[in-house]
Every structure is written in structure tokens, then in C-alpha cells.
Amino acid sequence: MKKQSINVGIIGFGTVGSGTAKILLRKSRELESRLGFPIVLKNIADLDTKRDRGIKLPAGVLINDALKILNDPDIDIVAELMGGLHPAREFILQAIKNGKHVVTANKALLAVEGRKIFTAACKNRVDIGFEASVAGSIPIIKIVRESLIGNNIQSVYGIINGTSNYILTKMSGEGVDFSTALKAAQALGYAEADPTFDVEGIDSAHKLTILAALSFGIPFSYKKIYTEGITNITPPDIQFASEFGYRIKLLTIAKQDGKDIEVRVHPTMLPKDHLIANVNGVFNAIYIEGDAIGSQLYYGRGAGELPTGSAVVSDIVDIARNIVRTKNTEHGARSTDLRTRNKELKIKKMEDIRTCYYLRFSALDKPGVLSRISGILGSHNISIKSMIQKGRKAEKAVPVVMMTHEAKEKDMAQALKEINRLPVISDKTVYLRVEGGEN
């Protein structure tokens, strides 16, 4: 009897599409041996059918019309790997409507349109695989959804943008400024010509939207995520952070506080001995705390042709197994866990969060300056934990650097507004949030 084959169509033949195709073709015999049936790459659709991707495809595989894949009754799984919102959204919804299972690495699309996509998948009883949408080669989606299903997840901390992590690592290790580090990242291909999504935290917020929905059963909340990038981080702040015993990372944070969930992305100071503070270069890491497991760290490459392609192939294999096992009768289970499960939880407003802070004032070195600053902080329920004041410069501003105990974001904003109006303050105060800094 002829073995049932599972046919795959890929839309998008860029970095991720190329990596996926390479793995499917190079490991086709190994996959068939392990699965007991073949996975066949039937077509790849891309507008550019001439550019060399470093992979030799069988004749007729590469086409320039995505609709042929979407409407081909023999294709079981569509891998949308083109990125962007449009026409990726329309292609995915059409694939679902046509009864095809979907794999995607498109975190931006899922963050913005995820509710509609997963609702459609459930209605049409098809599976959605999206492992490659968060943290590249780290199987964090499967870990949260399957391995940690017996836990109530309490918090998720992540470095999930390799570009920003490379930039901050270079700034910390070599003392260079943001612009110099960014140029180095672009020269190595780690950063795009337009790096906005990476350095402004947008890419991280897209991924956090998915992680938070999985971890806490809340709706997709991209528009409610506080997002701040790394463009204003300077070498002096990195140096002062080090003197206090901290490193600066672009951190994604999702944690439960009673019936509230904090979801935020911003530069964060972490103690040097914290595991995630020691994740450097383009690597990603996700630190999870659960009621049964305690704390765990997951680490690996967050981007790249083969690491991300590996995550896509993992989803294709999982769905293919499900197709063969159930004979197309019981699909949609992989889509239901991104519908709202916990309607009691709500997103906490950023002004209501409590954390410790790093503050750097540019102050004239005159008598009474410190008392005025500390007085304003105290009047807003903010207490100072430690302080560094650099040498005297007559008639010139000097840095006054403080670490605070835990305070409310709203109180800090009001205090800094008052302090920045003082005539002895020569520049806008720099502040960073601190995690893991309160004993």
C-alpha cells in the first residue's frame, strides 16, 4: 500500500523560506524514516523566481503565484513565510477557508490580527503552527503550551530581539555609543537598513503579545503593551549601571499581580548575576517562573535562516503527524489555546506598576541641590537606596546618579516632572526601570 504523503506549499522564499526549504529537502529521507510517511515540498511561491538562494530546487517547485498553492487541493499545509501584514493576512485566511493547515513565522501579523486568525482556524477545524514567531530556534511555544501545561505561569522575562541585544552587548563590552554599535550590527547583517522595529522594541512587543496570550490566557493585547526602545541608552548609563552591579538589557516582561497582568517592553537593569543578564550577542533567552517548576531559562539563537527554518519544520512535522493520525477528523486543537481562557485577568496600566528605578540627574554642583532632589522624591513616596555623585565642576552640571527602592510609575513620573523644572537641573533626567534589584 502506498504511504500517505503530506504536501507542503511555502509562500515566501526569503531567509526563513530558504532555510525551511533546505531542511525539508536535505532531511526528507530522515523525516520519512522517523515519521513513517513522506513530507513533500510541492511548491514555493515568490515574486522573484530568478535570485539564487543557494539551494537547488526540483523542476517546477518554484512558482510566482501564491494562489496556486492556496487553491491546490493536494496541498495539506501552507507555510506563510513572507512576513508583513498584507497580503500575508489575506493568504492565511484564504488557506484556512480552503481547509488547509497553516504554519507561520509572522509575529507582527499574529500580534495584530491573531484573534481573527485563530477564530477562523477553530471554525474551519484546521491547525495553526507558529513556533517560529517567537525566539527563533528556542521551542518556547511548545514549552509553554505543552511542557508547562501543569503550571500556573507567574512571570515571563525575555530577551527576544537579537539585534538589540547585540547592540547593547557591544556598547557594554567596548564602550561605544548606540550609533556605532548599530552600524556594526548592520555591517554584520544583524540589523536591517531600517532597524526601527528592532531598536524601538516593536518586534519584541509583537512577540510578547503571543507569549502573554499563551502564558496567561489573555486576549491578544499588542496595543496595550508599553513599548520603549534602546535608542536613548548611552555609554555613561551603561557604566553607572555596572558600578551599581547591573547590566542593561531590552527586556520583555509579562507577570501576574493578583488579577492584573503587566506586559511591557523597555530597557531594564538586571543584577549582573541574574541568568538573563549574561545572555549576550544575538542570542535570545526566556526566563519563566511557574508554581510547579520554579524558575527556568531557555536559551538559543533567535533568528537566522536555519534556526528559524528549524522551528517552521517542527510545526510542519507536528501538523503532518496530526493529519495522518486523525485522518482529517479532529483538527483545530492547536488553535484553541489562543482563545481567551481567563476573562478575570486584565492588563495593568503602566502608571500603576511598581518597580525600582535608576535615575541620572544633570545637576549644577551647588549647595542644597541634593536635598531639593531628595525632598521632591520623598514627597512622592520614593526613597533612595544608593547614590553616586561625580567630581566637582564649578558652574557646570555633574551627574548625580541614584538607585531607588520600589516605587509606583505614576509617582516617579510626577516627581521627575517637578525635578526637571528646577533651575539647577540642566538636562532632562534619565531613568531606567530595575528588575531583581529589591531585597
One Martini backbone bead per residue (centre of mass of N, CA, C, O) as a GRO file, in nm:
protein
  439
    1MET     BB    1   0.097   0.036   0.022
    2LYS     BB    2   0.071   0.360  -0.010
    3LYS     BB    3   0.200   0.623   0.124
    4GLN     BB    4   0.118   0.890   0.292
    5SER     BB    5   0.131   1.220   0.191
    6ILE     BB    6   0.263   1.547   0.272
    7ASN     BB    7   0.179   1.861   0.149
    8VAL     BB    8   0.383   2.152   0.075
    9GLY     BB    9   0.348   2.516   0.093
   10ILE     BB   10   0.540   2.804   0.010
   11ILE     BB   11   0.530   3.151   0.117
   12GLY     BB   12   0.823   3.257   0.065
   13PHE     BB   13   1.189   3.310  -0.040
   14GLY     BB   14   1.362   3.385   0.191
   15THR     BB   15   1.521   3.322   0.466
   16VAL     BB   16   1.307   3.125   0.590
   17GLY     BB   17   1.223   2.975   0.334
   18SER     BB   18   1.505   2.863   0.270
   19GLY     BB   19   1.554   2.708   0.533
   20THR     BB   20   1.309   2.523   0.510
   21ALA     BB   21   1.376   2.393   0.237
   22LYS     BB   22   1.647   2.273   0.313
   23ILE     BB   23   1.545   2.080   0.532
   24LEU     BB   24   1.328   1.923   0.373
   25LEU     BB   25   1.530   1.816   0.152
   26ARG     BB   26   1.779   1.706   0.319
   27LYS     BB   27   1.560   1.543   0.534
   28SER     BB   28   1.350   1.357   0.394
   29ARG     BB   29   1.440   1.068   0.470
   30GLU     BB   30   1.452   1.104   0.775
   31LEU     BB   31   1.158   1.189   0.813
   32GLU     BB   32   1.028   0.936   0.692
   33SER     BB   33   1.156   0.734   0.888
   34ARG     BB   34   1.031   0.869   1.155
   35LEU     BB   35   0.718   0.889   1.050
   36GLY     BB   36   0.621   0.689   0.791
   37PHE     BB   37   0.619   0.949   0.600
   38PRO     BB   38   0.603   1.187   0.357
   39ILE     BB   39   0.741   1.513   0.294
   40VAL     BB   40   0.624   1.742   0.043
   41LEU     BB   41   0.765   1.984  -0.162
   42LYS     BB   42   0.572   2.127  -0.401
   43ASN     BB   43   0.575   2.452  -0.333
   44ILE     BB   44   0.706   2.782  -0.423
   45ALA     BB   45   0.621   3.124  -0.357
   46ASP     BB   46   0.752   3.396  -0.567
   47LEU     BB   47   0.823   3.682  -0.736
   48ASP     BB   48   1.124   3.575  -0.716
   49THR     BB   49   1.268   3.330  -0.952
   50LYS     BB   50   1.599   3.409  -0.991
   51ARG     BB   51   1.725   3.413  -0.731
   52ASP     BB   52   1.990   3.305  -0.542
   53ARG     BB   53   1.962   3.075  -0.244
   54GLY     BB   54   2.147   2.810  -0.231
   55ILE     BB   55   1.923   2.621  -0.383
   56LYS     BB   56   1.813   2.316  -0.521
   57LEU     BB   57   1.535   2.272  -0.715
   58PRO     BB   58   1.294   2.121  -0.834
   59ALA     BB   59   1.116   2.105  -1.095
   60GLY     BB   60   0.836   2.331  -1.048
   61VAL     BB   61   0.840   2.449  -0.752
   62LEU     BB   62   0.893   2.734  -0.852
   63ILE     BB   63   0.670   3.010  -0.816
   64ASN     BB   64   0.457   3.325  -0.876
   65ASP     BB   65   0.179   3.188  -0.739
   66ALA     BB   66  -0.001   3.166  -0.448
   67LEU     BB   67  -0.285   3.062  -0.546
   68LYS     BB   68  -0.192   2.775  -0.625
   69ILE     BB   69  -0.157   2.687  -0.333
   70LEU     BB   70  -0.435   2.766  -0.205
   71ASN     BB   71  -0.597   2.588  -0.452
   72ASP     BB   72  -0.458   2.322  -0.389
   73PRO     BB   73  -0.588   2.009  -0.300
   74ASP     BB   74  -0.293   1.865  -0.232
   75ILE     BB   75  -0.246   2.078  -0.017
   76ASP     BB   76  -0.211   2.075   0.341
   77ILE     BB   77   0.034   2.288   0.388
   78VAL     BB   78   0.084   2.633   0.479
   79ALA     BB   79   0.374   2.845   0.450
   80GLU     BB   80   0.400   3.160   0.592
   81LEU     BB   81   0.717   3.354   0.488
   82MET     BB   82   0.690   3.680   0.412
   83GLY     BB   83   0.551   3.874   0.580
   84GLY     BB   84   0.369   4.095   0.708
   85LEU     BB   85   0.031   4.193   0.662
   86HIS     BB   86   0.040   4.247   0.342
   87PRO     BB   87  -0.099   3.952   0.211
   88ALA     BB   88  -0.079   3.748   0.449
   89ARG     BB   89  -0.359   3.757   0.571
   90GLU     BB   90  -0.515   3.666   0.316
   91PHE     BB   91  -0.368   3.397   0.276
   92ILE     BB   92  -0.438   3.263   0.545
   93LEU     BB   93  -0.750   3.284   0.527
   94GLN     BB   94  -0.768   3.123   0.263
   95ALA     BB   95  -0.643   2.863   0.362
   96ILE     BB   96  -0.851   2.811   0.583
   97LYS     BB   97  -1.104   2.811   0.402
   98ASN     BB   98  -0.963   2.559   0.234
   99GLY     BB   99  -0.854   2.356   0.470
  100LYS     BB  100  -0.573   2.458   0.559
  101HIS     BB  101  -0.285   2.438   0.707
  102VAL     BB  102  -0.080   2.654   0.923
  103VAL     BB  103   0.240   2.820   0.890
  104THR     BB  104   0.414   3.070   1.097
  105ALA     BB  105   0.650   3.369   1.149
  106ASN     BB  106   0.425   3.611   1.198
  107LYS     BB  107   0.421   3.818   1.460
  108ALA     BB  108   0.280   4.077   1.363
  109LEU     BB  109   0.018   3.947   1.265
  110LEU     BB  110  -0.063   3.802   1.528
  111ALA     BB  111  -0.068   4.054   1.713
  112VAL     BB  112  -0.297   4.202   1.535
  113GLU     BB  113  -0.471   3.922   1.400
  114GLY     BB  114  -0.503   3.665   1.584
  115ARG     BB  115  -0.800   3.640   1.660
  116LYS     BB  116  -0.907   3.596   1.371
  117ILE     BB  117  -0.731   3.355   1.290
  118PHE     BB  118  -0.807   3.153   1.525
  119THR     BB  119  -1.107   3.157   1.479
  120ALA     BB  120  -1.098   3.045   1.190
  121ALA     BB  121  -0.951   2.780   1.259
  122CYS     BB  122  -1.168   2.666   1.446
  123LYS     BB  123  -1.406   2.673   1.247
  124ASN     BB  124  -1.222   2.492   1.023
  125ARG     BB  125  -1.042   2.277   1.158
  126VAL     BB  126  -0.744   2.399   1.191
  127ASP     BB  127  -0.403   2.443   1.200
  128ILE     BB  128  -0.161   2.639   1.395
  129GLY     BB  129   0.174   2.730   1.334
  130PHE     BB  130   0.417   2.944   1.559
  131GLU     BB  131   0.710   2.895   1.664
  132ALA     BB  132   0.878   3.113   1.477
  133SER     BB  133   0.760   3.388   1.615
  134VAL     BB  134   0.943   3.299   1.877
  135ALA     BB  135   1.283   3.270   1.928
  136GLY     BB  136   1.320   3.075   1.700
  137SER     BB  137   1.487   2.788   1.812
  138ILE     BB  138   1.311   2.821   2.052
  139PRO     BB  139   1.054   2.606   2.197
  140ILE     BB  140   0.840   2.804   2.356
  141ILE     BB  141   0.556   2.726   2.265
  142LYS     BB  142   0.566   2.427   2.347
  143ILE     BB  143   0.643   2.467   2.638
  144VAL     BB  144   0.396   2.634   2.730
  145ARG     BB  145   0.163   2.451   2.599
  146GLU     BB  146   0.287   2.164   2.715
  147SER     BB  147   0.516   2.134   2.938
  148LEU     BB  148   0.354   2.377   3.128
  149ILE     BB  149   0.046   2.293   3.180
  150GLY     BB  150   0.086   2.237   3.509
  151ASN     BB  151   0.106   2.552   3.523
  152ASN     BB  152   0.131   2.861   3.684
  153ILE     BB  153   0.219   3.137   3.539
  154GLN     BB  154   0.391   3.426   3.673
  155SER     BB  155   0.651   3.472   3.473
  156VAL     BB  156   0.803   3.666   3.193
  157TYR     BB  157   1.138   3.685   3.067
  158GLY     BB  158   1.286   3.864   2.776
  159ILE     BB  159   1.523   3.802   2.510
  160ILE     BB  160   1.376   3.868   2.168
  161ASN     BB  161   1.620   4.057   2.042
  162GLY     BB  162   1.919   4.035   1.881
  163THR     BB  163   1.990   4.320   1.791
  164SER     BB  164   1.973   4.468   2.064
  165ASN     BB  165   2.164   4.278   2.216
  166TYR     BB  166   2.412   4.336   2.047
  167ILE     BB  167   2.429   4.639   2.096
  168LEU     BB  168   2.451   4.630   2.409
  169THR     BB  169   2.700   4.447   2.418
  170LYS     BB  170   2.890   4.641   2.266
  171MET     BB  171   2.859   4.883   2.453
  172SER     BB  172   2.957   4.731   2.711
  173GLY     BB  173   3.238   4.610   2.598
  174GLU     BB  174   3.345   4.896   2.428
  175GLY     BB  175   3.205   5.190   2.482
  176VAL     BB  176   3.005   5.252   2.272
  177ASP     BB  177   2.773   5.385   2.089
  178PHE     BB  178   2.481   5.336   1.935
  179SER     BB  179   2.560   5.407   1.641
  180THR     BB  180   2.808   5.221   1.624
  181ALA     BB  181   2.664   4.954   1.695
  182LEU     BB  182   2.461   4.960   1.464
  183LYS     BB  183   2.661   4.953   1.228
  184ALA     BB  184   2.777   4.677   1.304
  185ALA     BB  185   2.509   4.520   1.277
  186GLN     BB  186   2.468   4.590   0.974
  187ALA     BB  187   2.737   4.471   0.864
  188LEU     BB  188   2.648   4.169   0.977
  189GLY     BB  189   2.316   4.143   0.941
  190TYR     BB  190   2.146   4.206   1.218
  191ALA     BB  191   2.055   4.472   1.074
  192GLU     BB  192   1.862   4.678   0.925
  193ALA     BB  193   1.840   4.959   0.751
  194ASP     BB  194   1.562   4.954   0.911
  195PRO     BB  195   1.561   4.924   1.276
  196THR     BB  196   1.300   5.004   1.430
  197PHE     BB  197   1.163   4.741   1.533
  198ASP     BB  198   1.408   4.667   1.714
  199VAL     BB  199   1.506   4.941   1.874
  200GLU     BB  200   1.188   5.014   1.965
  201GLY     BB  201   1.041   4.722   2.053
  202ILE     BB  202   0.827   4.604   1.850
  203ASP     BB  203   0.913   4.311   1.807
  204SER     BB  204   0.891   4.235   2.109
  205ALA     BB  205   0.587   4.303   2.138
  206HIS     BB  206   0.482   4.094   1.944
  207LYS     BB  207   0.591   3.848   2.103
  208LEU     BB  208   0.459   3.913   2.378
  209THR     BB  209   0.169   3.880   2.291
  210ILE     BB  210   0.191   3.572   2.253
  211LEU     BB  211   0.307   3.486   2.529
  212ALA     BB  212   0.080   3.605   2.708
  213ALA     BB  213  -0.156   3.448   2.588
  214LEU     BB  214  -0.041   3.167   2.660
  215SER     BB  215   0.033   3.205   2.972
  216PHE     BB  216  -0.268   3.366   3.064
  217GLY     BB  217  -0.528   3.379   2.868
  218ILE     BB  218  -0.520   3.635   2.705
  219PRO     BB  219  -0.563   3.861   2.498
  220PHE     BB  220  -0.463   4.028   2.249
  221SER     BB  221  -0.225   4.319   2.354
  222TYR     BB  222  -0.047   4.515   2.184
  223LYS     BB  223  -0.175   4.809   2.242
  224LYS     BB  224  -0.105   4.763   2.573
  225ILE     BB  225   0.197   4.773   2.531
  226TYR     BB  226   0.469   4.884   2.668
  227THR     BB  227   0.703   5.078   2.456
  228GLU     BB  228   1.070   5.069   2.460
  229GLY     BB  229   1.377   5.156   2.357
  230ILE     BB  230   1.754   5.200   2.295
  231THR     BB  231   1.837   5.491   2.173
  232ASN     BB  232   1.899   5.636   2.478
  233ILE     BB  233   2.141   5.476   2.531
  234THR     BB  234   2.441   5.524   2.721
  235PRO     BB  235   2.757   5.486   2.832
  236PRO     BB  236   2.716   5.609   3.116
  237ASP     BB  237   2.480   5.418   3.198
  238ILE     BB  238   2.640   5.157   3.170
  239GLN     BB  239   2.856   5.233   3.379
  240PHE     BB  240   2.675   5.287   3.624
  241ALA     BB  241   2.541   5.014   3.628
  242SER     BB  242   2.804   4.860   3.686
  243GLU     BB  243   2.868   5.000   3.961
  244PHE     BB  244   2.593   4.873   4.083
  245GLY     BB  245   2.564   4.569   3.941
  246TYR     BB  246   2.466   4.610   3.630
  247ARG     BB  247   2.260   4.544   3.342
  248ILE     BB  248   2.151   4.622   3.011
  249LYS     BB  249   1.822   4.534   2.884
  250LEU     BB  250   1.595   4.426   2.651
  251LEU     BB  251   1.283   4.377   2.804
  252THR     BB  252   1.043   4.132   2.850
  253ILE     BB  253   0.726   4.163   3.035
  254ALA     BB  254   0.535   3.908   3.218
  255LYS     BB  255   0.304   3.954   3.497
  256GLN     BB  256   0.144   3.852   3.787
  257ASP     BB  257  -0.102   4.061   3.984
  258GLY     BB  258  -0.332   3.890   4.056
  259LYS     BB  259  -0.568   4.034   3.823
  260ASP     BB  260  -0.299   4.130   3.695
  261ILE     BB  261  -0.114   4.228   3.391
  262GLU     BB  262   0.209   4.266   3.293
  263VAL     BB  263   0.305   4.451   2.985
  264ARG     BB  264   0.651   4.499   2.881
  265VAL     BB  265   0.890   4.718   2.699
  266HIS     BB  266   1.234   4.772   2.811
  267PRO     BB  267   1.485   4.901   2.949
  268THR     BB  268   1.685   4.699   3.181
  269MET     BB  269   1.795   4.639   3.502
  270LEU     BB  270   2.029   4.380   3.592
  271PRO     BB  271   2.180   4.172   3.767
  272LYS     BB  272   2.479   4.020   3.695
  273ASP     BB  273   2.373   3.729   3.826
  274HIS     BB  274   2.168   3.710   3.625
  275LEU     BB  275   2.105   3.503   3.374
  276ILE     BB  276   1.991   3.717   3.159
  277ALA     BB  277   2.242   3.918   3.185
  278ASN     BB  278   2.434   3.680   3.026
  279VAL     BB  279   2.302   3.751   2.753
  280ASN     BB  280   2.459   3.763   2.436
  281GLY     BB  281   2.430   3.914   2.157
  282VAL     BB  282   2.202   3.730   1.938
  283PHE     BB  283   2.078   3.607   2.172
  284ASN     BB  284   1.824   3.429   2.334
  285ALA     BB  285   1.590   3.459   2.623
  286ILE     BB  286   1.378   3.270   2.862
  287TYR     BB  287   1.217   3.350   3.172
  288ILE     BB  288   1.048   3.121   3.393
  289GLU     BB  289   0.770   3.128   3.626
  290GLY     BB  290   0.640   2.859   3.828
  291ASP     BB  291   0.461   2.677   4.065
  292ALA     BB  292   0.621   2.396   3.990
  293ILE     BB  293   0.920   2.478   3.859
  294GLY     BB  294   0.988   2.765   3.902
  295SER     BB  295   1.291   2.825   3.744
  296GLN     BB  296   1.356   2.901   3.389
  297LEU     BB  297   1.592   2.865   3.108
  298TYR     BB  298   1.589   2.976   2.763
  299TYR     BB  299   1.835   2.909   2.496
  300GLY     BB  300   1.919   3.086   2.181
  301ARG     BB  301   1.859   3.131   1.862
  302GLY     BB  302   1.645   3.397   1.718
  303ALA     BB  303   1.777   3.370   1.426
  304GLY     BB  304   1.772   3.272   1.098
  305GLU     BB  305   1.753   3.045   0.861
  306LEU     BB  306   1.782   2.766   1.025
  307PRO     BB  307   1.660   2.818   1.304
  308THR     BB  308   1.379   2.906   1.192
  309GLY     BB  309   1.335   2.667   1.002
  310SER     BB  310   1.324   2.457   1.229
  311ALA     BB  311   1.057   2.563   1.354
  312VAL     BB  312   0.882   2.520   1.105
  313VAL     BB  313   0.929   2.213   1.074
  314SER     BB  314   0.811   2.135   1.345
  315ASP     BB  315   0.520   2.217   1.268
  316ILE     BB  316   0.485   2.045   1.019
  317VAL     BB  317   0.522   1.773   1.164
  318ASP     BB  318   0.296   1.796   1.372
  319ILE     BB  319   0.066   1.826   1.164
  320ALA     BB  320   0.121   1.573   1.000
  321ARG     BB  321   0.067   1.376   1.227
  322ASN     BB  322  -0.226   1.466   1.273
  323ILE     BB  323  -0.336   1.394   0.999
  324VAL     BB  324  -0.267   1.089   1.005
  325ARG     BB  325  -0.397   1.013   1.280
  326THR     BB  326  -0.702   1.154   1.214
  327LYS     BB  327  -0.797   1.186   0.921
  328ASN     BB  328  -0.933   1.480   0.930
  329THR     BB  329  -1.128   1.494   1.218
  330GLU     BB  330  -0.928   1.649   1.462
  331HIS     BB  331  -0.913   1.968   1.438
  332GLY     BB  332  -0.792   2.274   1.621
  333ALA     BB  333  -0.635   2.233   1.893
  334ARG     BB  334  -0.388   2.435   1.818
  335SER     BB  335  -0.598   2.696   1.838
  336THR     BB  336  -0.756   2.715   2.119
  337ASP     BB  337  -0.511   2.832   2.314
  338LEU     BB  338  -0.575   3.147   2.179
  339ARG     BB  339  -0.809   3.177   2.344
  340THR     BB  340  -0.988   3.300   2.583
  341ARG     BB  341  -0.958   3.186   2.934
  342ASN     BB  342  -0.911   3.462   3.117
  343LYS     BB  343  -1.150   3.702   3.216
  344GLU     BB  344  -1.028   3.828   3.491
  345LEU     BB  345  -0.798   3.941   3.349
  346LYS     BB  346  -0.587   4.237   3.335
  347ILE     BB  347  -0.434   4.515   3.219
  348LYS     BB  348  -0.192   4.698   3.343
  349LYS     BB  349  -0.113   5.000   3.401
  350MET     BB  350   0.178   5.163   3.386
  351GLU     BB  351   0.123   5.369   3.628
  352ASP     BB  352   0.084   5.103   3.839
  353ILE     BB  353   0.352   5.014   3.856
  354ARG     BB  354   0.620   4.841   4.036
  355THR     BB  355   0.959   4.967   4.086
  356CYS     BB  356   1.273   5.015   4.032
  357TYR     BB  357   1.528   5.285   4.003
  358TYR     BB  358   1.715   5.473   3.771
  359LEU     BB  359   1.900   5.787   3.819
  360ARG     BB  360   2.000   6.075   3.603
  361PHE     BB  361   2.142   6.375   3.688
  362SER     BB  362   2.182   6.718   3.575
  363ALA     BB  363   2.376   6.902   3.804
  364LEU     BB  364   2.448   7.158   3.986
  365ASP     BB  365   2.728   7.231   4.199
  366LYS     BB  366   2.532   7.293   4.473
  367PRO     BB  367   2.398   7.385   4.743
  368GLY     BB  368   2.099   7.178   4.801
  369VAL     BB  369   2.038   6.987   4.565
  370LEU     BB  370   1.995   6.710   4.697
  371SER     BB  371   1.765   6.797   4.888
  372ARG     BB  372   1.564   6.873   4.664
  373ILE     BB  373   1.549   6.602   4.525
  374SER     BB  374   1.482   6.423   4.775
  375GLY     BB  375   1.227   6.579   4.854
  376ILE     BB  376   1.058   6.517   4.605
  377LEU     BB  377   1.071   6.215   4.619
  378GLY     BB  378   0.950   6.189   4.907
  379SER     BB  379   0.670   6.331   4.832
  380HIS     BB  380   0.638   6.052   4.629
  381ASN     BB  381   0.733   5.784   4.775
  382ILE     BB  382   1.061   5.805   4.731
  383SER     BB  383   1.343   5.604   4.792
  384ILE     BB  384   1.680   5.588   4.860
  385LYS     BB  385   1.943   5.350   4.822
  386SER     BB  386   2.161   5.488   4.619
  387MET     BB  387   2.479   5.676   4.538
  388ILE     BB  388   2.629   5.888   4.277
  389GLN     BB  389   2.898   6.142   4.276
  390LYS     BB  390   3.059   6.344   4.082
  391GLY     BB  391   3.276   6.568   4.038
  392ARG     BB  392   3.375   6.887   4.042
  393LYS     BB  393   3.214   7.169   3.845
  394ALA     BB  394   3.224   7.473   3.800
  395GLU     BB  395   2.923   7.577   3.661
  396LYS     BB  396   2.864   7.265   3.617
  397ALA     BB  397   2.738   6.980   3.526
  398VAL     BB  398   2.663   6.685   3.715
  399PRO     BB  399   2.639   6.363   3.795
  400VAL     BB  400   2.346   6.217   3.952
  401VAL     BB  401   2.317   5.894   4.099
  402MET     BB  402   2.030   5.671   4.142
  403MET     BB  403   1.879   5.436   4.364
  404THR     BB  404   1.572   5.284   4.419
  405HIS     BB  405   1.313   5.192   4.552
  406GLU     BB  406   1.015   5.094   4.535
  407ALA     BB  407   0.784   5.228   4.287
  408LYS     BB  408   0.560   5.426   4.131
  409GLU     BB  409   0.523   5.537   3.817
  410LYS     BB  410   0.347   5.786   3.871
  411ASP     BB  411   0.530   5.910   4.089
  412MET     BB  412   0.784   5.936   3.917
  413ALA     BB  413   0.672   6.122   3.696
  414GLN     BB  414   0.601   6.359   3.888
  415ALA     BB  415   0.881   6.402   4.010
  416LEU     BB  416   1.040   6.457   3.742
  417LYS     BB  417   0.878   6.701   3.656
  418GLU     BB  418   0.976   6.878   3.893
  419ILE     BB  419   1.284   6.845   3.870
  420ASN     BB  420   1.314   6.949   3.566
  421ARG     BB  421   1.230   7.255   3.667
  422LEU     BB  422   1.483   7.304   3.791
  423PRO     BB  423   1.751   7.529   3.769
  424VAL     BB  424   1.975   7.292   3.852
  425ILE     BB  425   1.865   7.151   3.594
  426SER     BB  426   2.009   7.090   3.262
  427ASP     BB  427   1.857   6.809   3.213
  428LYS     BB  428   1.700   6.544   3.136
  429THR     BB  429   1.608   6.281   3.305
  430VAL     BB  430   1.735   5.966   3.357
  431TYR     BB  431   1.550   5.651   3.328
  432LEU     BB  432   1.537   5.320   3.483
  433ARG     BB  433   1.438   5.007   3.513
  434VAL     BB  434   1.421   4.755   3.779
  435GLU     BB  435   1.518   4.414   3.816
  436GLY     BB  436   1.607   4.237   4.098
  437GLY     BB  437   1.679   4.490   4.325
  438GLU     BB  438   1.496   4.382   4.565
  439ASN     BB  439   1.520   4.255   4.904
   0.00000   0.00000   0.00000
